[in-house]
Amino acid sequence: MKKRAIPRHIGIIMDGNGRWAEMRGLPRFEGHKRGVQRVKEIVEVSSNIGVEVLSLYAFSIENWMRPVDEVSVIIGLLEKSLKGEFLNFMKEGVRFKVIGNRDKLPENIKSIIETTEHVTENNKGLILQCAISYGGRDEIIRAIRKAINQDLSPEDITEDSISRLLDTAGIPDPDLIIRTSGEQRLSNFLLWQSAYSEFYFTDTLWPDFTKEELLEAIHEYQMRDRRFGKVAIQKGLNIGVGSAF
């Protein structure tokens, strides 16, 4: 697989943990635990093949409405994973970043996130961007509030100015978004940033998503003609928006 053809930024909606467990007669939290194990493999593979940014939809802002015991398990797994993977982040040069509304997060989780972000901010490897307590609409609303607080004039409101106020400021838009579990929707993930993303949907539940299927998704992505709203002849003449490579 040629490095030039690798998407710079891959986003993954990691869906199906609960269903994976239920299909096996297990408690839902067992699916979430298995899902965490899968994250480790996909992060490693993404880093090794030259992906620059990997965005993982770990916990949506709507997930707070799930049963309290399930939310507690997920938050506990987040805490354990961050503590457990810290040394690996440093060893592999991974830069860790969280997007989302942190107001609802427990103080201990916020502290771990802030510490991990700070310590890894100068790492030069893969950027691992985790969406935690995240919603695309919420992100846009918060960006608009920032614009109001900065007294931006109507003329100053542009795509670039809004992008700079989003949680993902400074991060390239996703080239490829993968969703597991058979669902075919964004579920409020990176709404602004996914305007020209390619999508790969699979029936595979997240705990069963392997590196082979990740490579299959990338291969399918490579076969597509990304024109960013232009026609092929314009793309060939480098007119309009360029490719991500």
Buried (B, 14 or more C-beta within 10 A) or exposed (E): EEEEEBBBBBBBBBBBBBBBBEEEEBBBBBBBBBBBEBBEEBBBBBBEBBBBBBBBBBBBBEBBEBEEEBBEBBBEBBBEBBEEBBEEBBEBEBBBBBBBBBEEBEEEBBEBBEBBEEBBEEBEBBBBBBBBBBBBEBBBEBBBEBBEEEEBEEEEEEEEBBBBBBBBEEBBBBBBBBBBBEEEEBBBBBBBBBEBBBBBBBEBBBBBBEBEBBEEBBEEBBEEEBBEEBEEEBBEEEEEBEEBE
